[in-house]
Amino acid sequence: MRSNDVPRSVSLVVRPMPVGPRNALDRLRSRDRLESIARLRSAVLAMDQLDVANWDDGALTDHLDELSATLCAIDAQVTRVAESVRARGFRIAEPRAA
C-alpha cells in the first residue's frame, strides 16, 4: 500500500464548510478589526498619560522636533481614517456624555 492510499477500515466523512459568521476567514477578519480598535484605544490611553504642561522648558525644547513630528503623524492618520469613514457615507459623532 502506498502512503497516500486510505486503508479500507477508515471511513472518510466530508462535512460542509460552515457558512456565515462561523466561517474561519470571517472570524479572522473580525479579530483583526477588534485588535485594530484595541490598538486605537491604547493610543488614546497613551496620549491621556502625556502631560507636557508638567515638562520644563528645557525638556520641551529638547523633544520639540520629535513631539511635533509625532503629533503631525497622528493628526494625518486620524484625518485619513475619518475621511475614509465619511467617504463611505457614515458620520463620525462624539460619544454622548454619561
Distance bins in CASP14 RR format, pairs under 12 A and 6 or more apart:
PFRMAT RR
TARGET T0000
AUTHOR 0000-0000-0000
RMODE 2
METHOD distances of the structure
MODEL  1
1 7 1 0 0 1 0 0 0 0 0 0 0
1 8 0 0 0 0 1 0 0 0 0 0 0
1 9 0 0 0 0 0 1 0 0 0 0 0
1 10 0 0 0 0 0 1 0 0 0 0 0
6 12 1 0 0 1 0 0 0 0 0 0 0
16 22 0 0 0 0 0 1 0 0 0 0 0
16 23 0 0 0 0 0 1 0 0 0 0 0
17 23 1 0 0 1 0 0 0 0 0 0 0
17 24 0 0 0 0 1 0 0 0 0 0 0
17 25 0 0 0 0 0 1 0 0 0 0 0
17 26 0 0 0 0 0 1 0 0 0 0 0
18 24 0 0 0 0 1 0 0 0 0 0 0
18 25 0 0 0 0 0 1 0 0 0 0 0
18 26 0 0 0 0 1 0 0 0 0 0 0
18 27 0 0 0 0 1 0 0 0 0 0 0
19 25 0 0 0 0 0 1 0 0 0 0 0
19 26 0 0 0 0 1 0 0 0 0 0 0
20 26 1 0 0 1 0 0 0 0 0 0 0
20 27 0 0 0 0 1 0 0 0 0 0 0
20 29 0 0 0 0 0 1 0 0 0 0 0
20 30 0 0 0 0 0 1 0 0 0 0 0
21 27 1 0 0 1 0 0 0 0 0 0 0
21 28 0 0 0 0 0 1 0 0 0 0 0
21 29 0 0 0 0 0 1 0 0 0 0 0
21 30 1 0 0 1 0 0 0 0 0 0 0
22 28 0 0 0 0 0 1 0 0 0 0 0
22 30 0 0 0 0 0 1 0 0 0 0 0
23 29 0 0 0 0 1 0 0 0 0 0 0
23 30 0 0 0 0 1 0 0 0 0 0 0
24 30 0 0 0 0 0 1 0 0 0 0 0
24 31 0 0 0 0 0 1 0 0 0 0 0
25 31 0 0 0 0 0 1 0 0 0 0 0
25 32 0 0 0 0 0 1 0 0 0 0 0
26 32 0 0 0 0 0 1 0 0 0 0 0
26 33 0 0 0 0 0 1 0 0 0 0 0
27 33 0 0 0 0 0 1 0 0 0 0 0
27 34 0 0 0 0 0 1 0 0 0 0 0
28 34 0 0 0 0 0 1 0 0 0 0 0
28 35 0 0 0 0 0 1 0 0 0 0 0
29 35 0 0 0 0 0 1 0 0 0 0 0
29 36 0 0 0 0 0 1 0 0 0 0 0
30 36 0 0 0 0 0 1 0 0 0 0 0
30 37 0 0 0 0 0 1 0 0 0 0 0
31 37 0 0 0 0 0 1 0 0 0 0 0
31 38 0 0 0 0 0 1 0 0 0 0 0
32 38 0 0 0 0 0 1 0 0 0 0 0
32 39 0 0 0 0 0 1 0 0 0 0 0
33 39 0 0 0 0 0 1 0 0 0 0 0
33 40 0 0 0 0 0 1 0 0 0 0 0
34 40 0 0 0 0 0 1 0 0 0 0 0
34 41 0 0 0 0 0 1 0 0 0 0 0
35 41 0 0 0 0 0 1 0 0 0 0 0
35 42 0 0 0 0 0 1 0 0 0 0 0
36 42 0 0 0 0 0 1 0 0 0 0 0
36 43 0 0 0 0 0 1 0 0 0 0 0
36 81 0 0 0 0 1 0 0 0 0 0 0
37 43 0 0 0 0 0 1 0 0 0 0 0
37 44 0 0 0 0 0 1 0 0 0 0 0
37 81 0 0 0 0 0 1 0 0 0 0 0
38 44 0 0 0 0 0 1 0 0 0 0 0
38 45 0 0 0 0 0 1 0 0 0 0 0
39 45 0 0 0 0 0 1 0 0 0 0 0
39 46 0 0 0 0 0 1 0 0 0 0 0
39 77 0 0 0 0 0 1 0 0 0 0 0
39 81 0 0 0 0 0 1 0 0 0 0 0
40 46 0 0 0 0 0 1 0 0 0 0 0
40 47 0 0 0 0 0 1 0 0 0 0 0
40 74 0 0 0 0 0 1 0 0 0 0 0
40 77 0 0 0 0 1 0 0 0 0 0 0
40 78 0 0 0 0 1 0 0 0 0 0 0
40 81 0 0 0 0 1 0 0 0 0 0 0
40 82 0 0 0 0 0 1 0 0 0 0 0
41 47 0 0 0 0 0 1 0 0 0 0 0
41 48 0 0 0 0 0 1 0 0 0 0 0
42 48 0 0 0 0 0 1 0 0 0 0 0
42 49 0 0 0 0 0 1 0 0 0 0 0
43 49 0 0 0 0 0 1 0 0 0 0 0
43 50 0 0 0 0 0 1 0 0 0 0 0
43 70 0 0 0 0 0 1 0 0 0 0 0
43 73 0 0 0 0 0 1 0 0 0 0 0
43 74 1 0 0 1 0 0 0 0 0 0 0
43 77 0 0 0 0 1 0 0 0 0 0 0
43 78 0 0 0 0 1 0 0 0 0 0 0
43 81 0 0 0 0 0 1 0 0 0 0 0
44 50 0 0 0 0 0 1 0 0 0 0 0
44 74 0 0 0 0 0 1 0 0 0 0 0
44 78 0 0 0 0 0 1 0 0 0 0 0
44 95 0 0 0 0 0 1 0 0 0 0 0
46 70 0 0 0 0 0 1 0 0 0 0 0
46 74 0 0 0 0 0 1 0 0 0 0 0
47 67 0 0 0 0 0 1 0 0 0 0 0
47 70 0 0 0 0 0 1 0 0 0 0 0
47 71 0 0 0 0 1 0 0 0 0 0 0
47 74 1 0 0 1 0 0 0 0 0 0 0
47 75 0 0 0 0 0 1 0 0 0 0 0
47 78 0 0 0 0 0 1 0 0 0 0 0
50 60 0 0 0 0 0 1 0 0 0 0 0
50 63 0 0 0 0 0 1 0 0 0 0 0
50 67 0 0 0 0 1 0 0 0 0 0 0
50 70 0 0 0 0 1 0 0 0 0 0 0
50 71 0 0 0 0 0 1 0 0 0 0 0
50 74 0 0 0 0 0 1 0 0 0 0 0
51 59 0 0 0 0 0 1 0 0 0 0 0
51 60 0 0 0 0 0 1 0 0 0 0 0
52 58 0 0 0 0 0 1 0 0 0 0 0
52 59 0 0 0 0 1 0 0 0 0 0 0
52 60 1 0 0 1 0 0 0 0 0 0 0
52 61 0 0 0 0 0 1 0 0 0 0 0
52 63 0 0 0 0 1 0 0 0 0 0 0
52 64 0 0 0 0 1 0 0 0 0 0 0
52 67 1 0 0 1 0 0 0 0 0 0 0
52 68 0 0 0 0 0 1 0 0 0 0 0
52 70 0 0 0 0 0 1 0 0 0 0 0
52 71 0 0 0 0 0 1 0 0 0 0 0
53 59 0 0 0 0 0 1 0 0 0 0 0
53 60 0 0 0 0 1 0 0 0 0 0 0
54 60 0 0 0 0 0 1 0 0 0 0 0
55 61 0 0 0 0 1 0 0 0 0 0 0
55 62 0 0 0 0 1 0 0 0 0 0 0
55 63 1 0 0 1 0 0 0 0 0 0 0
55 64 0 0 0 0 0 1 0 0 0 0 0
55 67 0 0 0 0 1 0 0 0 0 0 0
56 62 0 0 0 0 1 0 0 0 0 0 0
56 63 0 0 0 0 0 1 0 0 0 0 0
57 63 0 0 0 0 0 1 0 0 0 0 0
57 64 0 0 0 0 0 1 0 0 0 0 0
58 64 0 0 0 0 1 0 0 0 0 0 0
59 66 0 0 0 0 0 1 0 0 0 0 0
59 67 0 0 0 0 0 1 0 0 0 0 0
60 66 0 0 0 0 0 1 0 0 0 0 0
60 67 1 0 0 1 0 0 0 0 0 0 0
60 68 0 0 0 0 0 1 0 0 0 0 0
61 67 0 0 0 0 0 1 0 0 0 0 0
61 68 0 0 0 0 0 1 0 0 0 0 0
63 69 0 0 0 0 0 1 0 0 0 0 0
63 70 0 0 0 0 1 0 0 0 0 0 0
63 71 0 0 0 0 0 1 0 0 0 0 0
64 70 0 0 0 0 0 1 0 0 0 0 0
64 71 0 0 0 0 0 1 0 0 0 0 0
65 71 0 0 0 0 0 1 0 0 0 0 0
65 72 0 0 0 0 0 1 0 0 0 0 0
66 72 0 0 0 0 0 1 0 0 0 0 0
66 73 0 0 0 0 0 1 0 0 0 0 0
67 73 0 0 0 0 0 1 0 0 0 0 0
67 74 0 0 0 0 0 1 0 0 0 0 0
68 74 0 0 0 0 0 1 0 0 0 0 0
68 75 0 0 0 0 0 1 0 0 0 0 0
69 75 0 0 0 0 0 1 0 0 0 0 0
69 76 0 0 0 0 0 1 0 0 0 0 0
70 76 0 0 0 0 0 1 0 0 0 0 0
70 77 0 0 0 0 0 1 0 0 0 0 0
71 77 0 0 0 0 0 1 0 0 0 0 0
71 78 0 0 0 0 0 1 0 0 0 0 0
72 78 0 0 0 0 0 1 0 0 0 0 0
72 79 0 0 0 0 0 1 0 0 0 0 0
73 79 0 0 0 0 0 1 0 0 0 0 0
73 80 0 0 0 0 0 1 0 0 0 0 0
74 80 0 0 0 0 0 1 0 0 0 0 0
74 81 0 0 0 0 0 1 0 0 0 0 0
75 81 0 0 0 0 0 1 0 0 0 0 0
75 82 0 0 0 0 0 1 0 0 0 0 0
76 82 0 0 0 0 0 1 0 0 0 0 0
76 83 0 0 0 0 0 1 0 0 0 0 0
77 83 0 0 0 0 0 1 0 0 0 0 0
77 84 0 0 0 0 0 1 0 0 0 0 0
78 84 0 0 0 0 0 1 0 0 0 0 0
78 85 0 0 0 0 0 1 0 0 0 0 0
78 92 0 0 0 0 0 1 0 0 0 0 0
79 85 0 0 0 0 0 1 0 0 0 0 0
79 86 0 0 0 0 0 1 0 0 0 0 0
79 92 0 0 0 0 0 1 0 0 0 0 0
80 86 0 0 0 0 0 1 0 0 0 0 0
80 87 0 0 0 0 0 1 0 0 0 0 0
81 87 0 0 0 0 0 1 0 0 0 0 0
81 88 0 0 0 0 0 1 0 0 0 0 0
81 90 0 0 0 0 0 1 0 0 0 0 0
81 92 0 0 0 0 1 0 0 0 0 0 0
82 88 0 0 0 0 0 1 0 0 0 0 0
82 89 0 0 0 0 0 1 0 0 0 0 0
82 90 0 0 0 0 1 0 0 0 0 0 0
82 91 0 0 0 0 0 1 0 0 0 0 0
82 92 1 0 1 0 0 0 0 0 0 0 0
82 93 0 0 0 0 0 1 0 0 0 0 0
83 89 0 0 0 0 0 1 0 0 0 0 0
83 90 0 0 0 0 0 1 0 0 0 0 0
83 92 0 0 0 0 1 0 0 0 0 0 0
84 90 0 0 0 0 1 0 0 0 0 0 0
84 92 0 0 0 0 0 1 0 0 0 0 0
85 91 0 0 0 0 1 0 0 0 0 0 0
85 92 1 0 1 0 0 0 0 0 0 0 0
85 93 0 0 0 0 0 1 0 0 0 0 0
86 92 1 0 0 1 0 0 0 0 0 0 0
86 93 0 0 0 0 0 1 0 0 0 0 0
END
